[in-house]
Amino acid sequence: MSPDPLVIAELRELFKSGATPSRLMRHIIAHHGQQIIPWTNKLIRAYFREAFGIPMFRASADLLAMGPEGLRIAPESAVVIHEMVKKRTEWDRSRITKAEETWMDSLAVTEALKQTDSTQTESFAGNSNWWNQLDDETKQYVKEMIVYTHSLSLKVAILSTLAEQLQQQILVLEDHFTPSSPLQSSPHPSCGE
């Protein structure tokens, strides 16, 4: 069974609107139904490869449990979301037309190896006394640690942005499905009241 182009387009739109990898996996399973159980993980990998250019999606359908058990997918999600955002120019053709705004628009993701090459020793000019005393292997290690730290901060920025997007969706749903409460319907009372 191969990925359905319609589902690929749906996955891309879902991700652009704030769906997490686990939600995307559920969408794939819902589309194909229970008859694919023996091949579910293989099909999920194929969809992530076709839709987002992820060569090897490591999360399995077994991780889709609800509650604390389902949170085991989080570490894989952190890695794959970063890759999906990084490869956006390859899979998101609508980005070129700027037809719609997405939660990813403010994010810039660069590849770590390019960052290593671009980390110049000039950036250490203020610390040149100690920098010049280091051997080449130590200098390379320091550069790699700087790149690694920067990469982690990018992942945190991506995940934080996605979390805020999801929070906004929850607020909309809460406003839609819950009756007005005094906090929602009335302005904040002034201190004199």
Secondary structure, 3 states (H helix, E strand, C coil): CCCCHHHHHHHHHHHHCCCCHHHHHHHHHHHHCHHHHHHHHHHHHHHHHHHHCCCCCCCCHHHCCCHHHHHHHHHHHHHHHHHHHHCHHHHCCHHHHCCCCCCCCCCCCCCHHHHHHHCCHHHHHHHHHHHCCCCHHHHHHHHHHHHHHHHHHHHHHHHHHHHHHHHHHHHHHHHHHCCCCHHHHCCCCCCCC
